[in-house]
Amino acid sequence: MGSDSEAERTQQKEEKKKILALAPIAKPLAGKKLCKRTLKLVRRAAEHKCLKRGVKEVVKSIRRGHKGLCVIAGNISPIDVITHVPILCEESDIPYIYVPSKEDLANAGATKRPTCCVLVLTKPVKGELGSEEQDKLKADYSHVVDDVKELTSTLF
């Protein structure tokens, strides 16, 4: 029983560290529930190759006119690396959300390196998805995007 409370304490300390490391511009920040749902969407998009990882790829995709959901890590240092991404997203009418940890974002995106930001696309750039998989991905995508827009409207 003592080990359970010890494990819980270490987990709470890790969560506090993540929150303390957040950048001041990390708004709108996803809550626990929305963060979990967003990372699940990122994981599913990575499985179906509907994901662009890293600042360079994301910026390139946005400039080319691809639409999707931009998920940005909130604990990036130095912050100058990602400050232009939300502006690009707003100009292109792409919803964006911050998640607390770049490590969690990388795990969801099926990479070992911590990732600054990812762009979840509704369909893969190359090839096609099965209709059932496409519908499931689109449903999850629209659900998360609705929540992000709701959060953004209360913030701004």
N, C-alpha and C positions, 0 to 999 in steps of 0.2 A: 504494500500500500504506500509506503514511503517513496518508492521509486516512481510511482505514478504522479504524485504531487511534484516530485523533483523534475520529471519530464515536462509536466505542465508549466512549471516555473521557467525552465529553459526556453520553452516555446514562446511564452509570453515575453521573455527578455528579447528574443529574436524579433518578434513583432514590433516591440518598442523601438529597437534599433532601426528597423525598416522605416518606421514612421519618423524617427528623428533625422534620418538621412534624406528625407524628401526635399526636393527643390522647392523654393518659394513659388515658382510659376506652375506647379503641378496642380492645376485646376482646369477642368473638373476631374476630381479624383474619385475613382470607383470605390464604393463601399465593399464590405466583405462579400455580400451576396452577388453584387454586380461584377466584382473582380473575379469571383469563381466562375460565373457564367461566361465572362469575356475570355478567360484563359481556356475554358472548355471549347469555346468557339475557335480560338486560335489553334488549339490542338487538332480539332476536326479539320480545319482548313489546311493545316500542315500535312495531314494524312492524304488529302485530296489534291495537294500541290496548288492550292489557291492562296499562297502566302508569299509576300515579299518581305525579306528580313534585312534589317540594317538601314541606316540613314540614307546611304547612297542609293540603294535600290528603291526605297520608298519615295524619295524625292524624284527619281527618274520616272517612276510609275505615275506619280501625281502629275508631273509635267506632261506626260504622254496622254493624259486624259482618262486613265483607269479610275474607276470608282470603287469604293469599299469603305471599310472602317479602319481608322488608324489607331493603333494601340501603342502608347508611349510609356516608357518606364519613368517613374518619378524620382528615382535615386541616381540620376546620372551626374557624374562629376568629370570634367567641368560642364556646367549647364549650357555653355555656348554651343555645344555640339548639336543640340536639338531645338534651340530657341526659334529657328526659322520654320520648323515643321508645322506647328499649329497655325502659323500665318498662311502657309501654302494650303493647308487643309481648309481653312476658312474661305480663302479665295476660290477654291474649287468646289465648295459646298460638300466637303467630305467630313462626316462626323469623326471626332477624335475623343479619346478618353485616356487618362493616366492611370496606371496601375502602380502599386507601391514598389515592386521589386523587379529589377532587370534580370535577376537570376530566375525568378518564377516565369517571367516572360520567355526566357530562352528555353526553359524546360518544356513549356507548353508548345513552343515553336519547333521542337525536336532538334535543338542545337545544344552543344556543350558550352559554347562561349556565351557570356551574358550579352543580351541584345538590347539596344537602345529603343528601337521601335520596329513595329511590323505593320504591314498593310494587309488586311484580310479582304481578298477579292471575292466576288460572288460567283465567279466562274474561272476556271483555269485559263491562263494565257494560251497554252498549247494543249491540244487534245480536248476531249469531251468527258463529262461525267455521266454516269447512269442517271436516268430521270428520278429514281427514288432517292439516290444520294444527293442530287442537285436540290430536290425539294426539301430534304432534311436540313441541308446546309443553309438554304435560303430562309427557312423558317427560323432557325437559330439566329442567323444573321439579322433578320428583321426584328426579332424579339429584343436582341441586345441593342440594336440601333435605336429602337423606340425608347428603351430605358435611358440610353445616353442622351438622346434629344430632350427627354423629360428632365434629366439632371441638369443639362446645359441651360434649359429655359428658366429653371429656378435660380441658377447661378448668375446669369447675365441679365 
